[in-house]
Amino acid sequence: MVEARVEPRGPYSLKLTTWTAEWRTALPGGQWAEARQSPKGTVVVRASSEQAVDEACFVLALDDDTSEFHRRFASDPLLGRSVRMLRGLRPARKATVAHAVLHAVCGQLIQSRRARDIERAVIRACTEDPPSQGALAGLSPARVTACGLAPSRAATLARIVRTIDLEALKAAPDTALVRLRRERGFGPWSTGVVALGGLGRYDTGLVSDLGLVKILAARTGRWPEQAQIADETAGLLAPYGEWQGLASVFLLAGFKRGLVTGASPDRARWARAAAASAA
């Protein structure tokens, strides 16, 4: 066992990032890691090896300095309250890019609880946690469909894990997202999920995310038409430039806590119901 004391770069909260004060996870190759944060901010990582410590630092996003994001947007009219109240929040990542791809495909257009159930079922089927690309590639689309994923999405998952060297995408930041965007059945939201959760990038927003749609509807009183959702959510994130991915995370977390100015969940529900009645 190895123990390391890690000083996060920039504002960091383990509890906000992982939803727990004491975090533990499985890592590739049978490795493991756990972490806790001291009152002074140091994160104490205990792990099965030095490599596992490094992998835990990536998963926990400890090495990324987000100070500029906090400086630039602490007074932003839309995002500012969330940035101030959720200081130190970062998106926890998946230990493999393949797992991030699975997470993205499972999360397309269905309720989050159902998506999590399907994701867990697929991981059980491939008998690796976290799932490697090889393990996922060994599952047939029919086997993945039996776990609850729609046949078209099971086919998308199978094609991606069998044709793209996913872990190599980390070393090709300029081409990784272009490569993913070319995949049929893998839209801007899925690409954003992999950028945040698999590649550790903050520059790609969660375009078309349902939570962002709700924020738009709550602020305007109008539920966007399906054909307009991508453009309107992209417009919502555009002011945040190279921080659009992290801005997405703060907006979604802030909306759940009532921190987004002018965005009442009740107003979003009213706008959605009104759009459904008019359809």
C-alpha positions in Angstrom: 0.0 0.0 0.0 1.2 3.6 -0.8 0.1 6.8 0.9 0.5 10.2 -0.7 -0.4 13.7 0.5 -1.6 15.8 -2.5 -2.1 19.5 -2.5 -4.9 20.2 -5.1 -4.1 22.9 -7.6 -6.7 25.7 -7.1 -9.9 25.5 -5.1 -10.9 21.9 -4.4 -13.5 20.1 -2.4 -13.5 16.3 -2.3 -17.0 16.2 -0.8 -18.5 18.3 -3.6 -16.6 16.4 -6.3 -17.4 12.9 -5.1 -20.5 13.5 -2.9 -18.7 11.8 0.0 -16.1 12.7 2.6 -14.3 9.4 2.2 -13.9 8.2 -1.4 -12.8 4.8 -2.6 -12.8 3.3 -6.1 -11.6 0.3 -8.1 -9.0 1.1 -10.8 -7.9 -0.9 -13.9 -5.9 -4.0 -13.4 -7.3 -4.9 -10.0 -5.8 -1.7 -8.4 -7.7 0.5 -5.9 -7.5 3.9 -4.3 -9.2 5.8 -1.5 -9.0 9.4 -0.4 -10.0 11.9 2.2 -9.4 15.6 2.6 -7.9 17.2 5.7 -9.3 20.4 7.2 -6.4 22.3 5.6 -7.3 21.1 2.1 -4.6 18.4 1.6 -6.0 15.3 0.0 -4.6 12.1 1.5 -4.6 9.3 -1.1 -4.1 5.7 -0.1 -3.7 3.2 -3.0 -2.5 -0.2 -4.0 0.5 1.3 -5.9 2.2 4.5 -7.1 0.5 4.1 -10.4 -2.9 3.8 -8.6 -2.1 7.1 -6.8 -1.5 8.8 -10.2 -4.7 7.3 -11.6 -6.7 8.5 -8.5 -5.3 12.0 -8.9 -6.7 12.0 -12.5 -10.1 10.6 -11.5 -10.4 13.2 -8.7 -9.1 16.0 -11.0 -6.6 17.1 -8.3 -3.9 18.4 -10.7 -6.1 20.8 -12.7 -5.9 24.4 -11.6 -9.4 25.9 -11.9 -8.5 29.2 -10.2 -9.0 31.2 -13.4 -12.5 29.8 -13.8 -13.4 31.0 -10.3 -11.8 34.4 -10.8 -13.5 35.0 -14.1 -17.0 33.8 -13.3 -17.6 34.5 -9.6 -19.6 37.6 -10.5 -21.2 36.2 -13.7 -25.0 37.0 -13.7 -26.0 33.4 -14.5 -23.2 31.3 -13.1 -21.7 33.5 -10.3 -23.8 32.3 -7.4 -23.1 28.6 -8.2 -19.4 29.4 -8.5 -19.3 31.1 -5.1 -21.4 28.6 -3.2 -19.9 25.5 -4.8 -16.3 26.6 -4.7 -14.0 23.6 -5.2 -16.5 21.5 -7.2 -14.9 19.5 -10.1 -16.3 16.7 -12.2 -15.0 13.3 -11.0 -13.8 11.3 -14.0 -13.9 7.7 -15.0 -10.8 5.6 -14.7 -10.9 4.5 -18.4 -12.1 6.4 -21.5 -14.0 3.3 -22.4 -16.0 3.7 -19.2 -16.7 7.3 -20.1 -18.0 6.2 -23.5 -20.3 3.6 -21.9 -21.5 6.3 -19.5 -22.3 8.6 -22.4 -24.1 6.1 -24.5 -26.2 4.9 -21.5 -27.1 8.4 -20.7 -28.6 9.4 -24.1 -32.2 10.5 -23.9 -33.3 8.5 -20.9 -33.8 9.1 -17.2 -30.5 9.3 -15.2 -31.6 6.5 -12.7 -32.4 4.1 -15.6 -29.1 5.1 -17.3 -27.2 4.2 -14.2 -29.0 0.8 -13.9 -28.1 -0.1 -17.5 -24.5 1.0 -17.1 -24.1 -1.2 -14.0 -25.7 -4.1 -15.8 -23.2 -3.8 -18.7 -20.3 -3.6 -16.3 -21.5 -6.8 -14.6 -21.8 -8.4 -18.0 -18.2 -7.6 -19.0 -16.9 -8.7 -15.5 -14.5 -5.7 -15.2 -15.0 -2.7 -13.0 -13.9 -0.3 -14.3 -14.6 -1.7 -17.7 -11.7 -1.8 -20.1 -12.1 -1.3 -23.9 -11.3 -4.9 -24.5 -13.9 -6.1 -22.1 -16.6 -3.9 -23.6 -15.5 -4.9 -27.1 -16.0 -8.5 -26.2 -19.8 -8.0 -25.6 -22.0 -8.4 -28.6 -24.7 -5.7 -29.3 -27.3 -8.4 -28.4 -25.7 -8.9 -25.0 -25.6 -5.2 -24.3 -29.2 -4.9 -25.4 -30.2 -7.6 -22.9 -28.8 -5.2 -20.2 -31.5 -2.7 -21.2 -29.7 -0.5 -23.8 -31.7 0.3 -27.0 -30.4 -1.8 -30.0 -29.2 1.3 -31.9 -27.2 2.5 -28.9 -25.8 -0.9 -28.3 -24.6 -0.9 -31.9 -23.0 2.5 -31.4 -21.2 1.4 -28.3 -19.9 -1.8 -30.0 -18.7 0.1 -33.1 -16.8 2.7 -31.0 -15.1 0.3 -28.6 -14.1 -1.9 -31.5 -12.8 0.7 -34.0 -11.2 3.5 -31.9 -8.2 3.3 -29.7 -10.0 5.1 -26.9 -7.2 5.5 -24.3 -4.9 7.0 -27.1 -7.4 9.9 -27.3 -5.9 11.4 -24.2 -2.6 11.9 -26.0 -4.3 13.5 -29.1 -6.3 16.5 -27.7 -6.6 18.3 -31.0 -8.1 15.3 -32.8 -9.9 13.3 -30.1 -13.2 15.2 -30.1 -13.2 15.5 -33.9 -12.9 11.8 -34.1 -15.7 11.2 -31.7 -18.0 13.7 -33.4 -17.8 11.8 -36.6 -19.4 8.7 -35.0 -23.0 8.1 -35.9 -25.2 8.1 -32.8 -22.6 10.0 -30.8 -23.8 13.7 -30.6 -22.5 16.8 -28.9 -23.8 15.8 -25.5 -22.1 12.4 -25.6 -18.9 14.1 -26.8 -19.0 16.5 -23.9 -19.5 13.7 -21.4 -16.4 11.9 -22.7 -14.4 15.1 -22.8 -15.2 15.8 -19.1 -15.3 12.3 -17.7 -12.8 10.5 -19.9 -10.3 13.0 -21.2 -10.3 15.5 -18.4 -11.1 18.5 -20.6 -13.1 21.5 -19.5 -13.5 23.1 -22.9 -16.4 21.1 -24.3 -19.9 21.8 -22.9 -22.7 19.4 -22.3 -24.7 20.7 -25.3 -28.3 19.5 -25.3 -28.2 18.3 -21.7 -31.8 18.2 -20.3 -30.7 20.1 -17.2 -29.5 23.0 -19.4 -32.8 22.9 -21.3 -34.6 23.2 -18.0 -32.5 26.3 -17.2 -33.4 27.9 -20.5 -37.0 27.1 -20.1 -37.1 28.4 -16.5 -35.5 31.7 -17.6 -37.5 32.3 -20.7 -40.8 30.6 -19.8 -40.6 28.7 -23.1 -39.6 25.0 -23.7 -37.3 25.0 -26.8 -38.4 23.0 -29.8 -36.4 19.8 -30.4 -34.7 21.2 -33.5 -33.5 24.2 -31.5 -32.2 22.5 -28.4 -28.6 22.0 -29.5 -28.2 25.6 -30.7 -29.9 27.2 -27.7 -27.9 25.2 -25.1 -24.7 25.9 -27.0 -25.6 29.6 -26.9 -26.1 29.4 -23.1 -22.6 28.0 -22.7 -20.8 30.2 -25.3 -19.9 33.0 -23.0 -17.7 30.6 -20.9 -15.3 29.9 -23.8 -12.6 27.4 -22.9 -14.4 26.7 -19.6 -17.7 25.5 -21.1 -17.5 22.0 -19.8 -16.8 23.1 -16.2 -19.5 25.8 -16.6 -22.0 23.0 -17.5 -21.1 21.2 -14.3 -21.6 24.3 -12.2 -24.9 25.2 -13.9 -26.4 21.8 -13.5 -25.2 21.4 -9.8 -26.4 25.0 -9.1 -29.8 24.5 -10.7 -30.5 21.5 -8.5 -29.7 23.6 -5.4 -31.7 26.7 -6.6 -28.5 28.7 -7.2 -29.0 29.7 -10.8 -30.5 33.2 -11.0 -33.9 33.4 -12.5 -34.1 29.6 -13.0 -36.9 28.1 -10.9 -37.5 24.3 -11.4 -41.2 25.0 -11.0 -41.1 27.4 -13.9 -39.3 24.9 -16.1 -41.9 22.3 -15.3 -44.6 24.8 -16.3 -42.9 25.6 -19.6 -42.6 21.9 -20.4 -46.2 21.1 -19.6 -47.3 24.1 -21.7 -45.3 22.9 -24.7 -46.7 19.4 -24.3 -50.3 20.7 -24.2 -49.7 22.8 -27.3 -48.2 19.9 -29.3 
